[in-house]
Amino acid sequence: MSATLAVVIPYYNEARWIGRTLRCLLGQTEPPQELILVDNGSTDGSERLCREVLAASPWLAVRYEREARPGKIHALERACGLLTTRLAAFWDADTWYPAHYLRRARELDAAAGQGVAAFMAIDVHGSPGELRWRLRRRLHPPLARVLRRQCFTGGYGHVYRTEALLRAGGYSAARWPYVLMDHEVVHRIHAIGETVYDADFWCRPSARRTDRRRVRWNAVERLLYLAVPGARRDWYFYRFLAGRLARRGLGHLRLREQPWNGPAA
């Protein structure tokens, strides 16, 4: 029997994109047992659009939640408190997921040992059939096995074994009130178990994300992330990187400004 799975989508003013993402969900060959939608104070009718798109799918159990505290991290915290399924897939409201995405997540879970805590999708930014993206999908998993303590995928492509995620503390503003929350939570996950990458497990982030420099680490911080051994990762995140992000004003609310926005895709 396939593992039970919930899809979590936090959103803030995503009416231009979330309809396509929901249609990806409705087109899954193995749909989730539950969809958790967390509105983080949208003013553009995003929730109304969600209800319209999902109205013709009464078979899908949907939880419409609202989180008044501004910031994606708070919406994710709220969702973590609602999880009861074996697997939790975290989606972004502007990302495209192939029809086999959730089926492949369940297959990876079934094949993985007890020491695995999460499954990470490979991001493809064009046609998955293009040579460069075929190569990326093939080369990414062996690279991840060598650099085992790294996170190579944004939060749009994380699927966790729920027990492991909650044991690691889930998403938490108290622990990490900055950008790069996806990398920080995976850092804690690595204390629980391994993360798995697979060539057939991928998704396509929106082309609207044209420039993320104002919500990311710089080249020095990124290189040090790759170089610091696992035993020093707590120092890296909580003593080194946190202070640098704070000084640059890169708290989690910077994400709410959506400074990367390009055209709808």
N, C-alpha and C positions, 0 to 999 in steps of 0.2 A: 504494500500500500504506500502511495506517495506521502511524503512528509507534509504535515499541515504548514501553511505559509501565509503570512500577512504581508501586504504591501503597504508601506507608509509613504505618504506624500505630504510634506509640509509646504505651504505656499503663502505668498504675499503678493497681491496684485499681479497675478499670472494669467489673466483672462485671455491674453493673446496666444498663449502657448499650451495651457493645461488641457484643453480639449483634445489636442492631438495625443498627448501622453495618455489620457484616459482611454482613447480609442486603441492605443497600443495594448493597454491592459485588457480591454474587452476582446482583443484579437488573440490573446494567448492560447496556445494549444492546451495548456494545463493551467487554468485560472487559479487565482489565490482563494483561500477560504475566507479571507477578510481583506477589506480595503479601509485603511485609516487615513482620513483626510483631515489635516490640521490647518485651519485658517488662522493666520497670524495677524489679523486685523486688516484684511483687504478692504479697499474702498472702490474697486473696479468691477464688482459683481462676479468675482471668481467663484464663490460658492454657488451662486445661482446657476452659473454655467455648468459646474460640476453636476448639479442635480439634474439639469436638462440632459446632459450627455448620458448619465447613468439611469435615467428614468425608464428606459426600455430594457433594462437588465435587472429585473427583480430577483434573479437567482443569486446575485452577488450581494453578500453582506457588507454594508457600508456604514462606517461610523463617521459622522460629520462632527468634528470637534473644533472648538475655538480656543485659542490661547491669547489672552489679552496682553501678556507681557511681550513687548516688542523684541524681536530677535529670533532667528531660525533656531538657535540652540534651545530656547525655551519651548518652541513647538516640538522639537525632537525629544526633549525631556518628557513632555506630556505624552507623546506617543509611546515612549519606552514604558511608562506606567500602565499602558493598556495591553501590552503584548501578552498573548497566551499560547500562540502557535509555536511549533518547533523551530521554524525559520522566520526571519524578518528581513524583508527586502526593502531597502531604502531607495526611493526614486526621487529624482528632481522633476519639477513640474514642466520643464522645457526639454526633456531628454527623450529620444526615440529608442524604443526597446523592440528587438525582433520578436516574432511570434513564439520562438522556442525559448525565450529567456528564462521564464520561470520553470519550464520543464527541465532545462539544463541545470538550473540551480538545484533542483531536487535530485537529479542524477548525480551531481557532484557530491551532494550530501550523503546519498546512499552508498557511494563508493569510498567515502573518506573515513578514516579511522577516528577514534575518540579524541585524538590529540589535535584535531582540526577545529577551529573556532569560527572561521568565516571564509566566504568565497567572493573573490573580487573580479568584477568584469573588466575587460580590456576596452579602453575608449578608442573608438574609430571615428575620425572626423570627416570622412568622405564615404564613397561607396565601398562596402566591405570587400568587393571583388577586385578593387584596385591592387596592383602589385605591392605598393608600399604598405597598405593596410593588411594584406595577407601576410607579409613579412613580419609586421608588428605583432600580429596575432600568434605567429609561430615562434617568434623569438622572445616574446614577453614572458611566457611561463618558465622557460629554463633560466632566464635572467633573474626572475623572482625567487627561484629556488637557490640561486647563489647568494643573492642579497636578501636573505630571509626575513630581516627585521625592518624592511622598507615597506612603505605604502605607495603604490604606483597608480592608484585609482582614486578619483574624487568621490565624494559621498553619494553621487548619483548611481554608483555601481557597486554598492556594498550589500552583501547578503550575509547575515549573521545567524549562527545558531543562537537562539534567543537566550538560552540558559547561560551561555558564555558571555554574551553582551551584558546581561544584567549582573553577572558575577563580576565583570570588569568595571561596573559602575555606570554603564550606559553613557549617553550624552549628558554632560553636566556643565552648566555655566559656573558653578562653584569651583570646579576643577580647572576649567579652561574657558575664560571669557573672551577669547580672541578669535581671529580668523584661523584657517587651517584646522578647524575642529575635527575634520575627517581624519587627518593624520594623527592628531592627538589621541582620538579614541582607538585607532588601530594600534598605536603604541601601547595602550593599556591592554588591548586584546592579545597582543603578542606575549603578555605575561600569562595568559590563559591557555593559548594554543596557537597553531599555525594558521596562516592564510593561504588559500589555494587560488591559483590563476589557471585558466584553461583557454585554449585557442578558440573553442566554440562558444565561449561565454563572453559576450561583448555587447556594447550599446553605443549609441551615437549621441554625444552631447550636442546641444543646439549651437548653430553657427552664430547666434547672437552674442556669444561670449567672445567678443573680439579683442578685448584687452583687459586682462585681470591683474595688471601690475600693481594697481592700488589696493588689492586685497590679497596679496601673496607675499611670500618671503623673497629676499633678494638672492643673487647668485651665490654669495658667500654663505648665507644661511642654508641654502639648498645643498651646496657641496659638503658643508659640514654635516648635514643630516645624513648624507650618503656615507661619510667617513667614520662617524662616531660609532663605536662598537655597542652592542646591545646593553652591556653592563653600565654604560654611561648615558643611556637614553633619558633617564629621569633628569640628570643634570642638564642635558641638552634642551629638553622641553621646558622644564620648570625653573631652571636657574639662568639659562642662556637665552633661549628664544623668547620666552614670555616677556622678559624685560625689554628686549629689543622691539617686539611688536607693540608693547605698551607705550614706549617712547615715541613711536611713529603713529600712534593713535589708531592702531589696527585692532580695535575691539570688534566683537562679533556684530555689532550694529552697523559697522561699515558695509557689511554684505547687504543690508537693507536698502542701501542707496543704489544698488545694482549698477555700479559704475562701468561694467563691462558691456552694457547693452549695445548691440548692433541691430540690424533689421530682423524682423520675425523670420523664423526658419522652421 
